Amino acid sequence: MEDTEQRILDAALRIFASEGYTGATTRRIAEEANVAEVTLFRKFKSKENLLREVLINNRSVFSSLDDLFKSFQKETDLDLETELRILGKNIAKAMRDKKKDSKRRMFMFMLFEEGRRRPEVAGALSSFLQMNIKPLSEYFELQIKNGKMRTVNSRSAAITFVSYFVYTSLLREVFGDSFLGDNDEEIERFIDIFTKGILKVEDLKNR
């Protein structure tokens, strides 16, 4: 990517985060990036396209987990619970690291808030979330195919798994670590519930 494009994307992230999508103007973003507004339009065509590119440029933690999925495929002796434990701890770590970047955090909050009122923001956010759910959904599909999981909707499983880490990340940010306790222990509890469910073994046998 050209240095000019990256400067514009970085500037757009800062302005979107501080002023919101509605309040941000291409002129203000161009000024922040130290480029002419015409240059911004030549590179990105519109503010909506710029928003989509900012999202792609700041993909969620799952873009960095592709190698982990590939390593799971090679380690055939790993059971599903162990893989999910490793996956969960990597997601949690990536989210903790991401929390240090307040601009990205504010940017995502802005998207969810403005997405309720602006279809173009909702559309960009939806595409972004679908892009990030896809690799985990495909991972679950592979586990079903390999007989490690019962047949379930892989996309629903992926959304459930991701939702836990997104929500607990928000809880820790608002209330601190004391609200949930030790991070690793909390992940262990979640993986246990996610893989085993909440019904008693004898109840499962009687169904």
Stockholm file with secondary structure:
# STOCKHOLM 1.0

chainA/1-207         MEDTEQRILDAALRIFASEGYTGATTRRIAEEANVAEVTLFRKFKSKENLLREVLINNRSVFSSLDDLFKSFQKETDLDLETELRILGKNIAKAMRDKKKDSKRRMFMFMLFEEGRRRPEVAGALSSFLQMNIKPLSEYFELQIKNGKMRTVNSRSAAITFVSYFVYTSLLREVFGDSFLGDNDEEIERFIDIFTKGILKVEDLKNR
#=GR chainA/1-207 SS CCHHHHHHHHHHHHHHHHHHHHHCCHHHHHHHHTSCHHHHHHHHSSHHHHHHHHHHHTCCGGGGCHHHHHHHHHCTTCCHHHHHHHHHHHHHHHHHHHHTCHHHHHHHHHHHHHHTTCHHHHHHHHHHHHHHHHHHHHHHHHHHHTTSSCSCCHHHHHHHHHHHHHHHHHHHHHHCGGGTCCHHHHHHHHHHHHHHCSSCHHHHHTC
#=GC SS_cons         CCHHHHHHHHHHHHHHHHHHHHHCCHHHHHHHHTSCHHHHHHHHSSHHHHHHHHHHHTCCGGGGCHHHHHHHHHCTTCCHHHHHHHHHHHHHHHHHHHHTCHHHHHHHHHHHHHHTTCHHHHHHHHHHHHHHHHHHHHHHHHHHHTTSSCSCCHHHHHHHHHHHHHHHHHHHHHHCGGGTCCHHHHHHHHHHHHHHCSSCHHHHHTC
//
